[in-house]
Amino acid sequence: MIEFIKELGINVGISIAGLFGSLLMIGKKSAQNLRTTIFSMISGVACANYLTPVILSITSLDMKYQFSVAFVLGFLGLKSVEIVAAKILNIKHNNGNGNTNNN
């Protein structure tokens, strides 16, 4: 079972840190339905699991910070994907008034 999880690219420790981050975010949003809560948890864990190695590599952070980074990415959830994509791909966002800016 552990080998299958590793083949999927899932790091259990990082995923748990991301889960705790996503739970904290869910706790901040008190009025949610069950579907939104489950989606937030899954997206937080997935973002933490798959983006933590990327962030550590880009920032040259030591691996001892992997769980802290995973926690923050889990907390941010899908917003972390937007932030990382904007930085890596230099995506310009329209801020609603016709102007674009880089985040």
C-alpha contacts under 8 A as a table, 3 or more apart, distances in Angstrom:
res1	aa1	res2	aa2	distance
1	M	4	F	5.14
1	M	5	I	6.36
2	I	5	I	5.12
2	I	6	K	6.24
3	E	6	K	5.03
3	E	7	E	6.12
4	F	7	E	5.00
4	F	8	L	6.45
5	I	8	L	5.21
5	I	9	G	6.72
5	I	10	I	5.60
5	I	11	N	7.75
6	K	9	G	5.03
6	K	10	I	5.30
6	K	11	N	6.65
7	E	10	I	7.38
9	G	50	Y	7.66
10	I	15	S	7.21
10	I	49	N	6.33
10	I	50	Y	7.73
11	N	14	I	5.45
11	N	15	S	6.02
11	N	49	N	6.36
12	V	15	S	5.00
12	V	16	I	6.12
13	G	16	I	5.24
13	G	17	A	6.36
13	G	67	F	7.33
14	I	17	A	5.11
14	I	18	G	6.18
14	I	48	A	6.58
14	I	49	N	5.63
14	I	52	T	7.76
14	I	66	Q	7.10
14	I	67	F	5.66
14	I	70	A	5.67
14	I	71	F	7.86
15	S	18	G	4.98
15	S	19	L	6.04
15	S	45	V	5.23
15	S	46	A	7.22
15	S	48	A	6.26
15	S	49	N	5.20
15	S	70	A	7.35
16	I	19	L	4.87
16	I	20	F	6.33
16	I	45	V	7.28
17	A	20	F	5.27
17	A	21	G	6.38
17	A	45	V	7.92
17	A	48	A	7.69
17	A	67	F	5.77
17	A	68	S	7.46
17	A	70	A	5.65
17	A	71	F	4.78
17	A	74	G	7.30
18	G	21	G	4.98
18	G	22	S	6.13
18	G	44	G	5.85
18	G	45	V	4.68
18	G	46	A	7.80
18	G	47	C	7.63
18	G	48	A	4.97
18	G	49	N	7.08
18	G	67	F	7.99
18	G	70	A	5.04
18	G	71	F	4.54
18	G	72	V	7.23
18	G	73	L	6.45
18	G	74	G	3.91
18	G	75	F	6.92
19	L	22	S	5.07
19	L	23	L	6.08
19	L	41	M	6.33
19	L	42	I	7.91
19	L	44	G	6.35
19	L	45	V	5.09
19	L	71	F	7.44
19	L	74	G	6.11
20	F	23	L	5.02
20	F	24	L	6.25
20	F	71	F	6.58
20	F	74	G	7.22
20	F	75	F	7.73
21	G	24	L	5.18
21	G	25	M	6.48
21	G	44	G	7.25
21	G	70	A	7.83
21	G	71	F	4.66
21	G	72	V	6.12
21	G	73	L	7.28
21	G	74	G	4.57
21	G	75	F	4.05
21	G	76	L	7.77
22	S	25	M	5.04
22	S	26	I	6.16
22	S	40	S	6.68
22	S	41	M	5.38
22	S	44	G	5.10
22	S	45	V	7.07
22	S	71	F	7.81
22	S	74	G	4.78
22	S	75	F	4.47
22	S	76	L	7.33
22	S	77	G	6.72
23	L	26	I	4.96
23	L	27	G	6.10
23	L	41	M	6.63
23	L	75	F	7.48
24	L	27	G	5.02
24	L	28	K	6.52
24	L	75	F	6.60
25	M	28	K	5.11
25	M	29	K	6.67
25	M	75	F	5.44
25	M	76	L	7.55
26	I	29	K	5.17
26	I	30	S	7.11
26	I	37	T	6.59
26	I	40	S	7.23
26	I	41	M	7.82
27	G	30	S	6.00
29	K	32	Q	6.64
32	Q	36	T	6.26
32	Q	37	T	6.44
33	N	36	T	5.49
33	N	37	T	6.30
34	L	37	T	5.05
34	L	38	I	6.18
35	R	38	I	5.29
35	R	39	F	6.14
36	T	39	F	5.10
36	T	40	S	6.02
37	T	40	S	5.13
37	T	41	M	6.27
38	I	41	M	5.14
38	I	42	I	6.22
39	F	42	I	5.18
39	F	43	S	6.00
40	S	43	S	5.21
40	S	44	G	5.96
40	S	77	G	6.87
41	M	44	G	5.17
41	M	45	V	6.20
42	I	45	V	5.24
42	I	46	A	6.07
43	S	46	A	5.07
43	S	47	C	5.92
43	S	74	G	7.66
43	S	77	G	5.63
43	S	78	L	6.29
44	G	47	C	5.21
44	G	48	A	6.10
44	G	73	L	6.77
44	G	74	G	3.95
44	G	75	F	6.36
44	G	76	L	6.94
44	G	77	G	4.10
44	G	78	L	6.88
45	V	48	A	5.16
45	V	49	N	6.00
45	V	74	G	5.58
45	V	77	G	7.67
46	A	49	N	5.09
46	A	50	Y	6.02
46	A	74	G	7.83
47	C	50	Y	5.51
47	C	51	L	5.49
47	C	52	T	7.68
47	C	73	L	6.17
47	C	74	G	6.23
47	C	77	G	6.04
47	C	78	L	6.83
47	C	80	S	7.09
47	C	81	V	6.87
48	A	51	L	5.50
48	A	52	T	5.51
48	A	69	V	7.65
48	A	70	A	4.54
48	A	71	F	6.91
48	A	72	V	7.79
48	A	73	L	4.92
48	A	74	G	5.04
48	A	77	G	7.74
49	N	52	T	5.97
49	N	53	P	7.87
49	N	70	A	6.86
50	Y	53	P	6.72
50	Y	54	V	7.51
51	L	54	V	5.11
51	L	55	I	6.15
51	L	70	A	7.94
51	L	73	L	7.60
51	L	81	V	7.83
52	T	55	I	5.18
52	T	56	L	6.10
52	T	66	Q	6.59
52	T	69	V	6.20
52	T	70	A	5.57
52	T	73	L	7.38
53	P	56	L	5.11
53	P	57	S	6.08
53	P	66	Q	7.72
54	V	57	S	5.15
54	V	58	I	6.10
55	I	58	I	5.16
55	I	59	T	5.95
55	I	69	V	7.86
56	L	59	T	5.40
56	L	60	S	5.56
56	L	61	L	5.01
56	L	62	D	7.09
56	L	63	M	7.15
56	L	66	Q	7.13
56	L	69	V	7.96
57	S	60	S	5.06
57	S	61	L	6.89
58	I	61	L	7.99
61	L	65	Y	6.91
62	D	65	Y	5.93
62	D	66	Q	7.63
63	M	66	Q	5.23
64	K	67	F	7.49
65	Y	68	S	5.31
65	Y	69	V	6.21
66	Q	69	V	5.19
66	Q	70	A	6.03
67	F	70	A	4.88
67	F	71	F	6.04
68	S	71	F	5.10
68	S	72	V	6.39
69	V	72	V	5.22
69	V	73	L	6.15
70	A	73	L	5.06
70	A	74	G	5.99
71	F	74	G	5.09
71	F	75	F	6.15
72	V	75	F	4.97
72	V	76	L	6.20
73	L	76	L	5.06
73	L	77	G	5.95
73	L	80	S	5.87
74	G	77	G	5.04
76	L	79	K	5.40
76	L	80	S	5.33
77	G	80	S	5.65
77	G	81	V	7.40
78	L	81	V	5.17
78	L	82	E	6.70
79	K	82	E	5.11
79	K	83	I	6.29
80	S	83	I	5.04
80	S	84	V	6.06
81	V	84	V	5.23
81	V	85	A	5.93
82	E	85	A	5.19
82	E	86	A	6.02
83	I	86	A	5.18
83	I	87	K	6.28
83	I	103	N	7.44
84	V	87	K	5.17
84	V	88	I	5.97
85	A	88	I	5.17
85	A	89	L	5.50
85	A	90	N	7.35
85	A	91	I	7.03
86	A	89	L	5.44
86	A	90	N	4.98
86	A	91	I	4.54
86	A	92	K	7.17
86	A	102	N	7.36
86	A	103	N	6.51
87	K	90	N	5.17
87	K	91	I	7.13
87	K	103	N	7.16
88	I	91	I	7.99
90	N	102	N	6.97
91	I	102	N	6.58
92	K	100	T	6.05
92	K	101	N	5.52
92	K	102	N	4.91
92	K	103	N	7.49
93	H	100	T	5.33
93	H	101	N	5.58
93	H	102	N	6.31
93	H	103	N	7.64
94	N	97	N	7.43
94	N	98	G	6.39
94	N	99	N	5.86
94	N	100	T	4.38
94	N	101	N	6.64
95	N	98	G	6.85
95	N	99	N	6.08
95	N	100	T	5.93
95	N	101	N	7.11
96	G	99	N	7.11
